Structures are given as C-alpha cells and as structure tokens.
C-alpha cells in the first residue's frame, strides 16, 4: 500500500508542477501582450499629434 501512495504522490506532484508552469506561461504571455499593446498605442498617439 505504501508503494501505491508514493506512486500517487509522484503523479500528483507532476500534475501540480505542470499546472504551476502553465499559470506562469499564461502570465508571461499576458504581460507580453500588454507591452505590445502599450507600445502600439504610444506609436499611434505620436502619429496623430504630428
């Protein structure tokens, strides 16, 4: 039984780690999209002022 528990904890640990990695990846993608939108908004604003 102890072997089954250790195997289950190993699977659970891998699942939790993969969820953590996906959350970090999504956070980085959102931050990158915000920077891209911010830079395109600034460039559009500069073109309208000229």
Secondary structure, 3 states (H helix, E strand, C coil): CHHHHHHHHHHHHHHHHHHHHHHHHHHHHHHHHHHHHHHHHHHHHHHHHC
